Amino acid sequence: MVSKKPSKQRKRFFHAPLHKRGKIMSVHLSPELREKYGVRAVPIRVGDRVRILRGDNKGIEGKVTRVDRKNYRVYVENVVRENARGEKIPIPIHYSNLMIVELDLSDQWRKRKLESKISEMEGGVSG
C-alpha cells in the first residue's frame, strides 16, 4: 500500500530509482492516439514526436532527442536558446508540459504492448 501522506509521496517521487522514473515519466497522448490505442499516457522515448503545451515554447512540435530521467526533463529538437558565447543549447522541458502526437514504434516490445491494448478494447484478451 502506498502512503497517503504528501511528504512520503514526494520522497518516493524524488528518490525513485531510474528504472521506475521511466514509468513515472509517462506523457499524455493526443486525442487521436488515445482513441486508437485506448490508453491515456505512455512512457516518453527518444524518437517520439511531441507538442509543447506550456511555457515560452508552447505550440512547438518536434522529435524527442534526449530523455533525462535523473532530472525528469525531456529535450526536443529545435527547442534551443543561445548562450553568452552564441552557442545553441537545448532547453530542458518537464515531461508534464508535453503531449505525444506521434509514437516511435521501431521498438517491437512497445508496439506489441500497444497492440495488446487495442485487442483488449475490441473485446479480445483480458488481462
C-alpha positions in Angstrom: 0.0 0.0 0.0 1.3 3.4 -0.9 1.1 6.1 1.7 -1.5 8.9 1.5 1.0 11.3 3.2 2.2 14.0 0.7 5.6 14.1 2.3 6.1 10.3 1.7 4.7 10.6 -1.9 7.2 13.4 -2.6 10.0 11.4 -1.1 9.2 8.4 -3.3 9.0 10.6 -6.4 12.3 12.4 -5.8 14.2 9.3 -4.6 12.8 6.9 -7.2 15.4 4.6 -8.9 16.0 5.3 -12.6 14.1 2.2 -13.8 10.9 3.4 -12.1 11.4 7.0 -13.3 10.9 5.8 -16.8 7.3 4.7 -15.9 6.8 7.9 -13.9 7.7 10.0 -17.0 4.6 9.0 -18.9 3.2 11.6 -21.2 -0.4 12.1 -22.4 -1.2 11.0 -25.9 -3.0 13.2 -28.4 -6.8 12.6 -28.6 -6.4 10.7 -31.9 -3.7 8.4 -30.5 -5.7 8.0 -27.2 -8.7 6.8 -29.2 -6.6 4.5 -31.4 -4.6 2.7 -28.7 -7.1 3.0 -25.8 -4.5 4.4 -23.3 -4.2 7.8 -21.9 -0.4 8.0 -21.5 2.7 6.1 -22.3 6.3 6.5 -21.1 8.2 9.0 -23.3 11.0 7.8 -25.5 13.6 9.2 -27.9 12.1 9.4 -31.3 8.5 10.3 -30.3 7.1 13.5 -31.8 5.7 15.8 -29.1 3.9 19.1 -28.9 4.8 21.5 -26.1 1.7 22.6 -24.2 3.1 25.1 -21.7 5.8 27.8 -21.4 7.6 30.1 -23.8 7.8 27.3 -26.5 4.1 26.5 -26.4 2.8 25.0 -29.6 6.1 23.8 -31.0 6.2 20.2 -32.3 9.4 18.3 -32.6 11.2 14.9 -32.1 12.4 13.9 -28.7 16.3 13.9 -28.8 17.0 13.0 -25.2 15.2 11.9 -22.0 16.9 12.9 -18.7 15.4 10.6 -16.1 17.6 11.9 -13.4 16.1 15.4 -13.6 12.7 14.5 -15.1 13.3 16.5 -18.2 12.9 16.0 -22.0 14.9 17.6 -24.8 13.1 18.4 -28.1 14.8 19.1 -31.4 14.9 22.8 -32.5 13.9 24.0 -28.9 17.2 25.8 -28.2 18.4 29.1 -26.8 21.6 31.0 -27.4 24.1 31.3 -24.5 26.5 34.2 -24.0 29.1 32.8 -26.4 26.5 32.5 -29.1 26.2 28.7 -29.0 22.9 27.0 -29.3 22.0 24.9 -26.3 18.9 22.7 -25.9 16.2 23.8 -23.4 15.1 21.1 -21.0 11.3 20.7 -20.7 9.3 19.0 -17.9 7.5 15.9 -19.2 4.2 17.1 -17.9 4.2 20.0 -20.3 4.2 17.7 -23.4 1.7 15.7 -25.4 2.8 12.9 -27.7 1.4 13.4 -31.3 3.3 10.5 -33.0 4.7 7.4 -31.4 8.0 5.9 -32.4 7.1 2.2 -32.9 10.5 1.0 -34.0 10.7 -1.0 -30.7 8.9 -4.3 -31.2 8.1 -4.7 -27.5 6.4 -1.2 -27.3 4.5 -2.0 -30.5 3.3 -5.3 -29.2 2.3 -3.7 -25.8 0.1 -1.1 -27.6 -1.4 -3.6 -30.0 -2.4 -5.8 -27.0 -4.3 -2.8 -25.6 -6.2 -2.4 -28.9 -7.2 -6.1 -28.8 -8.4 -5.6 -25.2 -10.6 -2.7 -26.3 -12.1 -4.8 -29.0 -13.1 -7.4 -26.5 -10.3 -9.8 -27.2 -7.8 -10.8 -24.5 -8.4 -9.5 -21.0 -5.6 -9.1 -18.7 
